[in-house]
Amino acid sequence: MTVHDFRPAGPEHDEFTKWAKAQGIQISGVAAVAFAGRGIGIAALRDIDAGETIVSVPTSSLLTLDNIPSAFKSKFQADTPVQGIFAAYLACDDAAKAKYALWQATWPTMQDFEASMPLLWPEYVIGTKSKQPHENGEDAPQKGFCSLLPPSVSGYWNSIPSSHQVPSDYSPTQQRLFHDQYDRFQRALKHVKLVYPCIDLKAFTYYWLAAHTRCFFYVAKNAAVPEDRNEAMALCPFADYFNHSCDDPGCEATFDEDGYSFTTTKSYGKG
C-alpha cells in the first residue's frame, strides 16, 4: 500500500474524528481514509513502529450497557439481547441520537447493508430445506430450493450432491450461522416491542445491523464472561474503522478497566 492508494475519507469523517478526540479518544499517526474500490479504513499518516499504541478509546467513550442510562435499559427484560438494547437506544432515545449523530454519519447506509447482509435478502437467495425424511428414513419428494449461501452458513446442505452429503452428526461452531443470527434478531425485536410496540422496523433493523457488525468483545470490570459471548459486546468509536483480519491482523486489540487500546504488532510505512 502506498500513499497514493487512498484519498481523504470526506468531511463527515473529519467532523467525526474531531468529535472522537473531544470524547477523549487518542489517535496517533493514523486517520480514516477512502481506499480505492475498498471503502473506508485506517491508513498510516507517518512511519509507525511495532508496539505503538495508535488508538485508545476510554471506557467512558464506549457504548456499553453500563454507559446506557439506567432509566432506559431498565425498561427491558433481563434476557433481551445486548445488540437489541443498543439498537433500541440508538433508534428511540433522542439524547442518544444527538450524542452519536456525527459517529452515525460515518456508518454504512441501509443500502450498503441490503447489498451485503443475508438477513435482508429474499428467501429465494437464502434457500429452503429441500428434503424432509419420512419416518421410514427415505427422503420425501424434493421441496424448496437451494441456498446461494455456503452450507456451513445457511445450514442447508442441499446444494451438495447426495453422494457428498455431510454426516448428520456434523455440527461445527459456525453451523447455521444465518439462522442463528435471524433467530437472535427476531428474539431481540420481540423483547424491544414489549417496550416500544410502535418502533419503526426499518430503523431498528438498521441499528441492529450497525451494532452487530461494528461491535467488539468486551467484559466490564469485575463482570463474569457470559455463557453467550454475543452478550459481551461494546461499540468503540473510531476503532470501528479498523478492518478485521485473522490471517495477518497487524494490530492487537486489548481492553481493561480503562478502555480499549490498539497496538501495532509490526512496523508500517506511511500509507
VEXDOGU-875356 format. One record per atom (N, C-alpha, C, CB): residue in one letter; x, y, z. Coordinates in steps of 0.02 Angstrom, whole numbers, padded with zeros to 5 digits, always signed. Glycine has a CB too. Layout:
BEGIN
aXYZ ...
END
This chain:
BEGIN
m+00042-00059+00000 m+00000+00000+00000 m+00044+00062+00000 m-00048+00000+00061 t+00031+00109-00045 t+00070+00170-00048 t+00026+00229-00031 t+00102+00179-00118 v+00059+00286-00021 v+00022+00346-00003 v-00026+00367-00058 v+00070+00402+00013 h-00016+00343-00119 h-00058+00364-00175 h-00120+00320-00182 h-00018+00363-00238 d-00127+00269-00142 d-00182+00223-00149 d-00245+00243-00112 d-00160+00156-00127 f-00243+00298-00076 f-00303+00319-00040 f-00312+00394-00045 f-00298+00298+00034 r-00371+00416-00026 r-00387+00487-00027 r-00424+00504+00038 r-00431+00505-00090 p-00433+00567+00053 p-00470+00585+00115 p-00539+00552+00116 p-00477+00662+00120 a-00560+00532+00175 a-00624+00496+00181 a-00684+00541+00169 a-00629+00464+00249 g-00676+00605+00181 g-00733+00651+00171 g-00746+00693+00233 g-00795+00612+00153 p-00782+00749+00224 p-00793+00796+00279 p-00830+00765+00339 p-00831+00855+00255 e-00876+00719+00327 e-00912+00689+00383 e-00865+00649+00428 e-00968+00644+00358 h-00813+00620+00398 h-00764+00582+00437 h-00717+00629+00474 h-00723+00535+00391 d-00703+00686+00444 d-00662+00736+00479 d-00699+00763+00540 d-00644+00795+00431 e-00763+00777+00532 e-00802+00802+00588 e-00808+00750+00643 e-00872+00823+00565 f-00818+00688+00623 f-00822+00634+00673 f-00756+00627+00711 f-00841+00568+00640 t-00700+00632+00676 t-00634+00625+00708 t-00625+00680+00760 t-00578+00627+00656 k-00647+00741+00744 k-00643+00795+00793 k-00686+00778+00854 k-00667+00862+00762 w-00746+00752+00842 w-00790+00732+00897 w-00758+00677+00939 w-00858+00708+00870 a-00728+00628+00906 a-00697+00572+00942 a-00642+00597+00988 a-00669+00521+00892 k-00601+00642+00964 k-00547+00669+01005 k-00575+00708+01064 k-00500+00714+00963 a-00631+00742+01053 a-00663+00779+01108 a-00690+00732+01161 a-00718+00823+01080 q-00703+00669+01143 q-00727+00619+01191 q-00670+00586+01229 q-00769+00567+01156 g-00608+00607+01216 g-00551+00578+01250 g-00518+00521+01213 g-00571+00554+01316 i-00540+00508+01152 i-00510+00455+01111 i-00443+00480+01083 i-00558+00433+01053 q-00391+00443+01095 q-00324+00462+01073 q-00307+00427+01007 q-00271+00445+01127 i-00286+00467+00959 i-00271+00442+00891 i-00201+00465+00874 i-00324+00467+00839 s-00157+00419+00858 s-00087+00436+00847 s-00061+00407+00781 s-00043+00412+00905 g-00047+00450+00733 g-00015+00429+00671 g-00058+00396+00620 g+00039+00384+00687 v-00124+00393+00631 v-00170+00360+00584 v-00230+00405+00572 v-00191+00291+00610 a-00267+00389+00519 a-00328+00426+00503 a-00373+00381+00461 a-00312+00492+00466 a-00436+00398+00461 a-00484+00364+00418 a-00477+00391+00347 a-00557+00373+00444 v-00470+00346+00298 v-00463+00366+00228 v-00506+00321+00185 v-00388+00361+00206 a-00514+00342+00123 a-00552+00302+00074 a-00503+00266+00029 a-00601+00347+00033 f-00505+00199+00029 f-00463+00159-00014 f-00500+00145-00079 f-00442+00093+00021 a-00466+00153-00134 a-00498+00144-00200 a-00529+00075-00206 a-00448+00156-00256 g-00595+00073-00215 g-00630+00010-00226 g-00639-00032-00164 g-00594-00029-00275 r-00618-00008-00105 r-00622-00049-00045 r-00654-00013+00015 r-00554-00071-00026 g-00680+00047+00004 g-00715+00081+00057 g-00669+00117+00106 g-00756+00032+00094 i-00695+00128+00166 i-00661+00168+00217 i-00621+00123+00264 i-00712+00209+00257 g-00561+00145+00281 g-00519+00108+00328 g-00467+00153+00359 g-00485+00049+00292 i-00419+00123+00392 i-00367+00161+00427 i-00302+00159+00387 i-00356+00132+00498 a-00268+00215+00382 a-00203+00219+00349 a-00154+00255+00394 a-00208+00255+00280 a-00090+00240+00386 a-00037+00272+00425 a-00020+00340+00394 a+00025+00227+00429 l-00018+00391+00434 l+00000+00458+00410 l+00075+00470+00415 l-00037+00511+00450 r+00109+00423+00448 r+00182+00428+00456 r+00208+00357+00466 r+00201+00475+00517 d+00273+00349+00468 d+00301+00284+00484 d+00284+00266+00557 d+00379+00283+00473 i+00262+00204+00566 i+00241+00182+00633 i+00280+00120+00652 i+00164+00167+00635 d+00308+00120+00712 d+00347+00063+00736 d+00302+00009+00766 d+00399+00086+00788 a+00326-00052+00767 a+00290-00106+00802 a+00288-00088+00876 a+00325-00175+00791 g+00232-00103+00907 g+00224-00089+00978 g+00197-00021+00995 g+00289-00097+01011 e+00180+00019+00944 e+00150+00084+00957 e+00075+00077+00968 e+00164+00133+00899 t+00049+00112+01018 t-00023+00116+01028 t-00049+00173+00984 t-00043+00127+01103 i-00089+00155+00934 i-00111+00205+00886 i-00182+00232+00900 i-00107+00176+00817 v-00222+00193+00936 v-00289+00216+00954 v-00305+00191+01025 v-00343+00190+00903 s-00330+00236+01067 s-00353+00218+01134 s-00422+00247+01144 s-00303+00243+01189 v-00470+00205+01163 v-00539+00227+01175 v-00554+00218+01249 v-00590+00187+01130 p-00563+00272+01287 p-00577+00265+01358 p-00645+00232+01370 p-00574+00333+01392 t-00650+00200+01427 t-00712+00165+01444 t-00773+00211+01440 t-00707+00134+01514 s-00764+00273+01460 s-00819+00320+01459 s-00846+00335+01389 s-00798+00385+01492 s-00804+00322+01338 s-00825+00336+01269 s-00853+00274+01233 s-00766+00362+01230 l-00847+00216+01264 l-00875+00156+01235 l-00951+00158+01240 l-00847+00093+01269 l-00985+00127+01193 l-01057+00116+01200 l-01066+00046+01228 l-01096+00125+01131 t-01078+00042+01293 t-01089-00021+01328 t-01154-00017+01366 t-01029-00037+01375 l-01176-00073+01392 l-01236-00072+01434 l-01226-00027+01495 l-01255-00142+01456 d-01165-00028+01522 d-01151+00014+01581 d-01157+00088+01565 d-01082-00001+01608 n-01145+00107+01503 n-01146+00178+01484 n-01213+00201+01457 n-01093+00192+01434 i-01261+00156+01454 i-01330+00174+01435 i-01367+00193+01499 i-01366+00116+01397 p-01403+00248+01500 p-01438+00269+01561 p-01483+00214+01590 p-01479+00332+01548 s-01480+00206+01655 s-01520+00154+01688 s-01594+00163+01674 s-01508+00156+01764 a-01617+00225+01669 a-01688+00237+01656 a-01710+00207+01589 a-01702+00311+01657 f-01663+00201+01543 f-01680+00171+01478 f-01674+00095+01480 f-01635+00199+01423 k-01617+00070+01500 k-01606-00002+01496 k-01648-00042+01545 k-01533-00017+01507 s-01670-00010+01599 s-01711-00046+01648 s-01781-00063+01622 s-01717-00006+01711 k-01799-00034+01565 k-01864-00049+01535 k-01867-00119+01505 k-01880+00002+01481 f-01809-00148+01491 f-01806-00211+01454 f-01798-00271+01500 f-01750-00209+01404 q-01825-00327+01477 q-01817-00389+01514 q-01743-00409+01516 q-01859-00445+01482 a-01724-00446+01567 a-01654-00462+01578 a-01623-00502+01521 a-01646-00500+01642 d-01664-00542+01486 d-01636-00584+01433 d-01641-00552+01364 d-01673-00651+01432 t-01651-00487+01361 t-01651-00452+01296 t-01580-00451+01269 t-01679-00379+01303 p-01568-00474+01207 p-01501-00473+01179 p-01470-00403+01181 p-01502-00498+01107 v-01406-00399+01197 v-01374-00335+01207 v-01377-00291+01144 v-01302-00344+01229 q-01369-00322+01085 q-01373-00281+01024 q-01444-00254+01014 q-01352-00322+00964 g-01493-00289+01040 g-01562-00265+01036 g-01571-00202+01078 g-01610-00318+01059 i-01540-00200+01137 i-01543-00140+01178 i-01504-00083+01145 i-01515-00154+01249 f-01445-00099+01117 f-01408-00047+01081 f-01451-00018+01024 f-01342-00077+01051 a-01482-00063+00985 a-01521-00040+00927 a-01580+00003+00950 a-01546-00100+00886 a-01615-00018+01002 a-01671+00020+01028 a-01648+00088+01054 a-01707-00019+01083 y-01592+00089+01089 y-01565+00151+01116 y-01549+00201+01060 y-01502+00138+01158 l-01516+00177+01008 l-01497+00220+00953 l-01557+00242+00911 l-01446+00185+00909 a-01608+00200+00908 a-01666+00214+00866 a-01719+00257+00903 a-01698+00150+00843 c-01722+00251+00969 c-01779+00280+01005 c-01762+00335+01054 c-01814+00226+01041 d-01700+00339+01076 d-01682+00388+01127 d-01655+00452+01095 d-01630+00359+01175 d-01689+00507+01107 d-01669+00570+01075 d-01600+00593+01095 d-01720+00624+01091 a-01582+00582+01159 a-01515+00603+01182 a-01461+00562+01147 a-01509+00595+01257 a-01474+00498+01136 a-01425+00456+01101 a-01419+00477+01028 a-01446+00382+01106 k-01475+00493+00997 k-01473+00515+00927 k-01429+00578+00920 k-01544+00529+00902 a-01438+00624+00967 a-01399+00686+00963 a-01325+00673+00979 a-01427+00738+01011 k-01312+00633+01030 k-01243+00621+01051 k-01202+00587+00998 k-01242+00580+01114 y-01232+00538+00964 y-01194+00496+00917 y-01207+00514+00844 y-01211+00424+00928 a-01237+00572+00830 a-01254+00590+00762 a-01193+00593+00716 a-01289+00657+00761 l-01138+00622+00739 l-01078+00627+00697 l-01047+00558+00686 l-01027+00674+00729 w-01050+00516+00735 w-01024+00447+00728 w-01067+00409+00677 w-01024+00410+00796 q-01133+00412+00686 q-01177+00375+00641 q-01171+00398+00569 q-01249+00382+00664 a-01152+00460+00558 a-01144+00486+00490 a-01089+00450+00452 a-01130+00561+00491 t-01044+00415+00488 t-00989+00379+00455 t-01005+00305+00444 t-00926+00385+00497 w-01063+00283+00467 w-01080+00211+00461 w-01106+00195+00392 w-01132+00192+00514 p-01108+00131+00374 p-01138+00111+00311 p-01212+00132+00308 p-01132+00035+00300 t-01238+00140+00249 t-01309+00156+00240 t-01349+00092+00241 t-01321+00196+00175 m-01415+00099+00243 m-01458+00040+00239 m-01448+00006+00172 m-01532+00059+00249 q-01437+00045+00120 q-01424+00016+00054 q-01361-00027+00054 q-01419+00071+00001 d-01310-00005+00090 d-01249-00044+00096 d-01264-00112+00129 d-01195-00006+00137 f-01304-00110+00182 f-01321-00172+00217 f-01363-00217+00172 f-01359-00157+00282 e-01409-00188+00135 e-01452-00229+00091 e-01411-00265+00038 e-01505-00185+00057 a-01355-00235+00018 a-01313-00266-00033 a-01267-00320-00004 a-01271-00214-00067 s-01258-00320+00062 s-01207-00365+00089 s-01229-00410+00146 s-01150-00325+00113 m-01288-00399+00174 m-01310-00436+00233 m-01366-00485+00216 m-01333-00388+00288 p-01354-00550+00221 p-01406-00600+00205 p-01470-00592+00245 p-01379-00669+00217 l-01467-00562+00304 l-01527-00552+00344 l-01580-00512+00306 l-01510-00517+00409 l-01558-00472+00257 l-01604-00429+00219 l-01619-00458+00150 l-01575-00360+00212 w-01592-00515+00134 w-01602-00543+00067 w-01666-00583+00062 w-01543-00587+00048 p-01695-00589+00002 p-01757-00627-00006 p-01746-00702+00001 p-01787-00613-00075 e-01801-00738+00013 e-01797-00809+00027 e-01766-00849-00031 e-01866-00836+00043 y-01777-00826-00093 y-01751-00865-00150 y-01675-00864-00152 y-01780-00838-00216 v-01643-00816-00115 v-01570-00816-00110 v-01548-00858-00050 v-01544-00743-00103 i-01585-00852+00005 i-01568-00889+00066 i-01581-00963+00057 i-01609-00862+00125 g-01633-00981+00019 g-01649-01051+00007 g-01695-01079+00061 g-01586-01091+00004 t-01719-01139+00048 t-01759-01175+00096 t-01736-01247+00098 t-01835-01171+00079 k-01751-01281+00151 k-01731-01351+00157 k-01771-01392+00107 k-01741-01377+00230 s-01736-01432+00066 s-01769-01466+00010 s-01789-01537+00025 s-01725-01464-00049 k-01762-01567+00077 k-01779-01636+00091 k-01801-01645+00163 k-01719-01681+00076 q-01856-01678+00172 q-01880-01695+00238 q-01886-01771+00241 q-01948-01660+00254 p-01852-01803+00288 p-01854-01876+00290 p-01921-01903+00313 p-01801-01902+00335 h-01943-01957+00279 h-02002-01993+00302 h-01984-02032+00364 h-02030-02039+00247 e-02036-02058+00397 e-02024-02098+00457 e-01983-02161+00441 e-02089-02118+00489 n-01988-02185+00378 n-01951-02245+00360 n-01879-02230+00340 n-01986-02281+00303 g-01859-02166+00346 g-01791-02148+00333 g-01778-02125+00262 g-01747-02205+00347 e-01827-02134+00216 e-01818-02112+00148 e-01835-02038+00141 e-01863-02153+00100 d-01806-02007+00090 d-01819-01936+00080 d-01888-01925+00050 d-01766-01906+00034 a-01920-01872+00074 a-01984-01851+00045 a-01971-01821-00024 a-02021-01801+00091 p-02023-01810-00065 p-02013-01777-00129 p-01978-01710-00120 p-02081-01768-00165 q-01939-01691-00171 q-01900-01630-00168 q-01945-01569-00158 q-01859-01621-00231 k-01928-01526-00111 k-01965-01465-00099 k-01915-01408-00091 k-02010-01472-00035 g-01939-01346-00101 g-01896-01289-00090 g-01843-01281-00143 g-01865-01294-00022 f-01790-01245-00125 f-01736-01231-00172 f-01672-01219-00134 f-01753-01171-00217 c-01616-01226-00169 c-01551-01222-00137 c-01533-01150-00117 c-01497-01251-00183 s-01496-01144-00065 s-01471-01079-00043 s-01410-01059-00084 s-01454-01080+00033 l-01402-00995-00094 l-01342-00969-00126 l-01287-00954-00075 l-01359-00905-00165 l-01303-00964-00011 l-01253-00957+00042 l-01216-01022+00051 l-01286-00935+00108 p-01155-01020+00077 p-01118-01082+00091 p-01158-01125+00140 p-01048-01067+00119 p-01158-01191+00131 p-01196-01235+00177 p-01179-01224+00250 p-01183-01306+00159 s-01115-01211+00265 s-01096-01202+00335 s-01126-01139+00366 s-01021-01200+00341 v-01150-01092+00323 v-01182-01032+00348 v-01258-01040+00348 v-01162-00971+00306 s-01284-01066+00292 s-01356-01071+00285 s-01386-01128+00326 s-01374-01080+00213 g-01346-01180+00338 g-01372-01239+00372 g-01407-01287+00324 g-01420-01218+00426 y-01412-01269+00261 y-01443-01312+00211 y-01389-01346+00170 y-01491-01271+00165 w-01389-01411+00169 w-01338-01449+00134 w-01364-01475+00067 w-01313-01506+00177 n-01421-01449+00044 n-01450-01474-00018 n-01415-01450-00081 n-01522-01456-00020 s-01365-01405-00074 s-01326-01384-00132 s-01268-01432-00146 s-01300-01313-00123 i-01259-01481-00102 i-01205-01530-00110 i-01235-01595-00136 i-01168-01542-00043 p-01206-01626-00188 p-01232-01689-00213 p-01241-01740-00157 p-01186-01718-00267 s-01294-01780-00163 s-01311-01827-00110 s-01253-01874-00093 s-01371-01868-00129 s-01210-01889-00143 s-01154-01934-00131 s-01100-01902-00088 s-01124-01956-00197 h-01107-01835-00079 h-01057-01799-00039 h-01089-01767+00023 h-01023-01746-00081 q-01147-01791+00043 q-01181-01761+00099 q-01140-01768+00163 q-01249-01793+00109 v-01143-01717+00204 v-01107-01716+00267 v-01146-01759+00318 v-01098-01643+00293 p-01112-01798+00359 p-01146-01839+00409 p-01192-01798+00453 p-01094-01875+00453 s-01248-01828+00472 s-01299-01791+00510 s-01274-01768+00578 s-01359-01835+00519 d-01222-01798+00604 d-01197-01778+00670 d-01145-01723+00665 d-01168-01837+00707 y-01132-01697+00604 y-01084-01643+00595 y-01113-01578+00621 y-01063-01636+00520 s-01080-01545+00668 s-01107-01484+00697 s-01051-01436+00717 s-01151-01500+00758 p-01019-01403+00668 p-00965-01357+00683 p-00991-01294+00717 p-00927-01338+00618 t-00945-01255+00744 t-00963-01196+00782 t-01004-01147+00741 t-00901-01161+00808 q-00985-01139+00677 q-01019-01090+00635 q-01079-01118+00597 q-00971-01062+00586 q-01099-01179+00611 q-01156-01209+00577 q-01219-01167+00591 q-01166-01282+00600 r-01260-01158+00540 r-01323-01121+00545 r-01311-01048+00567 r-01369-01156+00595 l-01258-01019+00545 l-01242-00950+00565 l-01298-00902+00547 l-01177-00927+00533 f-01323-00907+00486 f-01376-00862+00464 f-01438-00871+00507 f-01393-00874+00391 h-01460-00933+00517 h-01521-00945+00554 h-01514-00926+00627 h-01541-01018+00548 d-01455-00936+00656 d-01444-00916+00725 d-01449-00840+00731 d-01376-00940+00750 q-01421-00804+00683 q-01424-00731+00685 q-01496-00707+00674 q-01378-00700+00633 y-01531-00740+00628 y-01601-00721+00615 y-01643-00732+00678 y-01629-00762+00556 d-01634-00790+00710 d-01672-00804+00771 d-01656-00754+00826 d-01658-00876+00796 r-01593-00735+00831 r-01573-00686+00881 r-01604-00618+00867 r-01496-00680+00884 f-01606-00600+00804 f-01637-00536+00784 f-01711-00537+00802 f-01629-00523+00709 q-01746-00591+00786 q-01817-00595+00800 q-01831-00594+00875 q-01847-00659+00768 r-01789-00626+00913 r-01797-00627+00986 r-01787-00556+01014 r-01748-00676+01020 a-01736-00521+00989 a-01724-00453+01012 a-01782-00408+00994 a-01659-00425+00982 l-01807-00414+00933 l-01863-00373+00911 l-01925-00385+00954 l-01880-00386+00837 k-01937-00448+00971 k-01994-00465+01013 k-01988-00431+01082 k-01999-00541+01022 h-01929-00432+01111 h-01918-00401+01176 h-01926-00325+01172 h-01849-00419+01203 v-01897-00296+01119 v-01899-00223+01112 v-01971-00199+01101 v-01854-00201+01054 k-02011-00237+01064 k-02080-00217+01052 k-02123-00217+01115 k-02111-00262+01000 l-02101-00254+01166 l-02137-00251+01230 l-02131-00182+01261 l-02110-00305+01278 v-02076-00147+01245 v-02063-00080+01271 v-02085-00027+01222 v-01989-00072+01289 y-02068-00038+01158 y-02084+00009+01105 y-02125-00027+01051 y-02020+00040+01074 p-02190-00037+01064 p-02231-00076+01017 p-02237-00047+00947 p-02300-00084+01045 c-02225+00018+00941 c-02231+00051+00876 c-02163+00068+00846 c-02274+00114+00882 i-02110+00036+00869 i-02044+00052+00844 i-02041+00041+00768 i-01990+00010+00879 d-02007+00085+00734 d-02000+00079+00661 d-01955+00019+00645 d-01971+00145+00630 l-01982-00030+00610 l-01945-00092+00597 l-01881-00079+00557 l-01989-00141+00560 k-01885-00035+00507 k-01827-00022+00466 k-01772+00011+00507 k-01845+00022+00406 a-01791+00057+00551 a-01741+00091+00593 a-01710+00041+00642 a-01773+00149+00632 f-01752+00000+00673 f-01725-00049+00720 f-01677-00098+00684 f-01782-00088+00753 t-01698-00120+00624 t-01657-00167+00586 t-01590-00135+00569 t-01693-00189+00522 y-01591-00072+00548 y-01529-00037+00530 y-01482-00034+00590 y-01544+00034+00505 y-01507-00013+00648 y-01463-00006+00706 y-01442-00074+00733 y-01497+00035+00760 w-01484-00123+00726 w-01464-00191+00745 w-01404-00213+00703 w-01523-00241+00736 l-01407-00203+00638 l-01353-00223+00594 l-01290-00181+00607 l-01374-00216+00520 a-01300-00116+00619 a-01242-00074+00634 a-01207-00097+00698 a-01264+00000+00642 a-01246-00113+00749 a-01216-00137+00812 a-01184-00205+00802 a-01269-00140+00867 h-01218-00248+00765 h-01196-00317+00758 h-01131-00322+00717 h-01250-00359+00724 t-01122-00276+00670 t-01064-00279+00626 t-01005-00237+00651 t-01083-00258+00557 r-01016-00195+00701 r-00964-00148+00722 r-00943-00158+00795 r-00987-00078+00712 c-00968-00210+00827 c-00954-00219+00899 c-00889-00256+00911 c-01011-00256+00932 f-00863-00246+00971 f-00801-00278+00994 f-00818-00318+01057 f-00745-00225+01009 f-00781-00372+01067 f-00790-00411+01128 f-00769-00369+01187 f-00749-00477+01125 y-00811-00368+01239 y-00797-00325+01296 y-00832-00353+01358 y-00818-00253+01283 v-00796-00355+01413 v-00824-00375+01478 v-00805-00321+01528 v-00798-00446+01501 a-00853-00294+01563 a-00840-00241+01611 a-00800-00267+01671 a-00906-00211+01634 k-00769-00221+01705 k-00729-00238+01764 k-00771-00277+01814 k-00699-00175+01796 n-00743-00330+01840 n-00774-00372+01891 n-00835-00411+01867 n-00794-00330+01950 a-00849-00408+01802 a-00905-00446+01774 a-00881-00513+01748 a-00940-00406+01718 a-00923-00564+01752 a-00906-00630+01726 a-00919-00632+01651 a-00947-00685+01762 v-00879-00671+01616 v-00890-00680+01544 v-00955-00719+01535 v-00830-00717+01510 p-01004-00692+01499 p-01068-00727+01491 p-01060-00791+01451 p-01118-00681+01457 e-01105-00838+01462 e-01103-00901+01425 e-01109-00888+01350 e-01159-00948+01449 d-01153-00843+01332 d-01161-00823+01262 d-01116-00762+01250 d-01235-00807+01244 r-01062-00772+01213 r-01014-00718+01202 r-01044-00660+01162 r-00952-00745+01165 n-01100-00671+01129 n-01134-00616+01096 n-01158-00563+01145 n-01193-00642+01055 e-01163-00582+01208 e-01187-00534+01259 e-01129-00493+01288 e-01222-00572+01315 a-01068-00508+01269 a-01009-00471+01294 a-00985-00425+01238 a-00952-00519+01317 m-01020-00370+01228 m-01006-00328+01171 m-01005-00254+01189 m-01056-00341+01116 a-00967-00216+01150 a-00965-00144+01156 a-00954-00114+01087 a-00909-00120+01205 l-00976-00053+01077 l-00960-00016+01016 l-00906+00034+01033 l-01024+00020+00987 c-00855+00038+00989 c-00796+00079+01002 c-00790+00133+00949 c-00731+00036+01003 p-00807+00195+00966 p-00799+00249+00916 p-00728+00253+00889 p-00820+00316+00947 f-00723+00265+00826 f-00661+00270+00787 f-00628+00202+00777 f-00613+00318+00820 a-00624+00161+00828 a-00592+00096+00821 a-00630+00052+00771 a-00588+00060+00888 d-00694+00068+00759 d-00732+00027+00711 d-00711+00041+00639 d-00806+00040+00720 y-00664+00086+00629 y-00635+00094+00561 y-00587+00036+00545 y-00597+00161+00556 f-00560+00004+00596 f-00512-00049+00582 f-00545-00107+00546 f-00480-00074+00648 n-00510-00134+00497 n-00534-00194+00462 n-00515-00256+00502 n-00506-00197+00391 h-00558-00307+00499 h-00544-00369+00535 h-00502-00414+00491 h-00610-00404+00555 s-00454-00447+00521 s-00412-00495+00485 s-00387-00548+00533 s-00352-00460+00450 c-00399-00611+00515 c-00374-00667+00556 c-00305-00689+00534 c-00424-00726+00554 d-00290-00682+00469 d-00227-00708+00442 d-00167-00664+00462 d-00232-00713+00367 d-00177-00599+00458 d-00121-00553+00473 d-00150-00491+00504 d-00080-00536+00408 p-00169-00494+00568 p-00205-00438+00599 p-00165-00373+00600 p-00223-00455+00668 g-00099-00376+00612 g-00059-00316+00610 g-00068-00269+00669 g-00073-00280+00549 c-00119-00282+00710 c-00135-00238+00765 c-00168-00280+00820 c-00180-00179+00743 e-00148-00270+00882 e-00177-00307+00937 e-00226-00262+00974 e-00121-00332+00986 a-00288-00289+00983 a-00340-00252+01019 a-00346-00282+01089 a-00408-00255+00982 t-00341-00240+01139 t-00347-00262+01208 t-00391-00213+01247 t-00277-00268+01242 f-00423-00239+01300 f-00464-00195+01342 f-00450-00211+01415 f-00539-00202+01326 d-00460-00160+01456 d-00457-00167+01528 d-00505-00117+01558 d-00383-00157+01555 e-00500-00103+01622 e-00547-00058+01655 e-00542+00013+01628 e-00535-00058+01729 d-00485+00030+01596 d-00476+00097+01569 d-00505+00106+01499 d-00403+00115+01568 g-00515+00052+01463 g-00543+00057+01396 g-00511+00009+01348 g-00536+00127+01371 y-00516+00025+01284 y-00489-00016+01230 y-00427+00017+01201 y-00542-00028+01175 s-00376-00024+01187 s-00315+00001+01156 s-00298-00041+01095 s-00256+00000+01207 f-00268-00009+01045 f-00250-00042+00983 f-00176-00028+00970 f-00295-00018+00924 t-00137-00081+00971 t-00064-00076+00968 t-00038-00115+00908 t-00032-00101+01033 t+00007-00085+00870 t+00034-00118+00811 t+00077-00178+00830 t+00075-00069+00769 t+00073-00231+00790 t+00114-00290+00801 t+00173-00294+00752 t+00072-00353+00795 k+00175-00244+00706 k+00230-00241+00658 k+00238-00168+00636 k+00218-00288+00597 s+00292-00154+00602 s+00304-00086+00579 s+00265-00071+00515 s+00380-00076+00567 y+00247-00008+00507 y+00210+00014+00447 y+00244+00076+00419 y+00136+00029+00464 g+00250+00078+00353 g+00271+00138+00320 g+00211+00183+00309 g+00306+00123+00253 k+00224+00246+00294 k+00169+00293+00282 k+00127+00267+00224 k+00196+00364+00268 g+00062+00266+00235 g+00018+00242+00181 g-00031+00191+00204 g+00058+00214+00125 
END
